Amino acid sequence: MHFIRFYEKDFQKYLKKGKVTVIYGPRRVGKTTLLEKFINSYSGKYYFGTGEDSDLKQIFQSQSVNTLRNFFAGYELIVIDEAQMIPEVGIGLKLLIDQVKDITVIASGSSSFDLSNKLGEPLTGRKISLK
């Protein structure tokens, strides 16, 4: 619960359009709970998905701008929990924020080493990291 109390109050200030806010942390510290609390108070249209979902994996693995645009059309906020479960997630997120205008993206993962390796180069200059 310490993780939640630390970020909950000021979480909004870390979110930027055209950037991916990445939340790293060990298992069971409250990353998903933080995200759920945030989206429950969010007034815009959002998508909340998990990297464990095979359909979402296919969308990101396609590395197709049209597929990403069509799937996420109309959303203002995209939240991907357990993002490290999606192979090549960094490239998919880069395409998403570069090609779908005026969106905000949050990606979280319990395995910071895996997630940081998958996001590294593709999101250079395109992410804000919270640990």
N, C-alpha and C positions, 0 to 999 in steps of 0.2 A: 503493500500500500504506500510505501514511501515514495515510490516512483510517481504514482498518481498525484499525490499532494504536491510534489515538486513542480510538475508541469501543468496541472489542470488549470490553475488560475491564469497563467500567462501563455497557454498553448497557442491561442489565436495569433499572437505576435510572430510566431515562427513560420506561419503559413504565407506563401507568396505565390501569386499567379505566375505560371511559367517556370516554376521550380518544383523539385521533389523534396519534401521534408521527410527525412529518413530517421526513424526511431530505432536505435539499436538497444539491446539489453538482454540480460540473461532470462531464462524461462521463469515464469511465475512472479514477475515484479509488477505487473499491471499494465502492460502495453496495450493489450486488447481492451481492457476495461477503460483505460484512458480514451481510446478511440471511440468506443461505444458511447461513453458519456458525452464526448464532443459531438458526435453526429446526432445524438438525441436532442441536442440543443441547437443544431445547425438548421437554419431556415431555408437554405437553398436545396436544389436537387443534387443528390449524391448517389454514388455507387460504392457499396462496401462489399469487398470480396476477399477471398483467402487464396493464397498461393497453393493450397492443397487441392483446390477445385480443378479438375482436369479440363473443363471447358475454358476457364480463364487461362490456364497454362497454354492451351492451343492458340488462343487469341494473341498472347504475347509472343509465343514461339513462331507465329506466322511471319513476324517482322514485316507485316504488310500495313502500310499507312492507311489504305482503304479499310482494311478489317478493323484496325484500331479506331479510326474515325467513325465508322458505322456503329461499332459496339458502344462507344462512349459518347455518342452524339447526345447533346442536350444536358449532360451532367456538368455541374460547376465544380464538383469535388469528387475525386477518385481516391478511395482508400483501399490499399492492398495490404492485408495482414499476412504474416508468414511469407513475405515476398521472396525470401531465399529459396523457397521450394520451386520457383519458376526458373527453369534454365534460361540463361541469357536475358534475365529480367532487366538488366541495365540498358541493353540496346532497345528493348521494347518501351521502357519508360522514356528514354531519350526521344524516340520517334513520337511517342504520345505527346510529350510537352512541346516538342518542336513543331508538330503538325496540327495539333488540336488547340486552337487559341482560347485564351481566357479560362483555362482550367487550373485548378490547384490539385496537387497530387501528394498523398501521404503513403509511404511504404514503411512497414515495420517488419522486424525479424528478431527471433530469439537467438539466432546464431550469428553474432556480429561478424565473426571472421568470414563465414560463408557469404553473408549479405554484402559486406564491404568489398569482397573480391568480385562479386557479380555486378556491383554497381559502379565500381571504380572509374575506369577510363571513360565509358560512355557518358557518364553524368558529370564529368569535369565542368565546373562552373554552373551546373544546373541543379545542385542539391544543397540542402541545409541539413546538417547531421546533428541529431540529439542522442546523447548516450546516457 
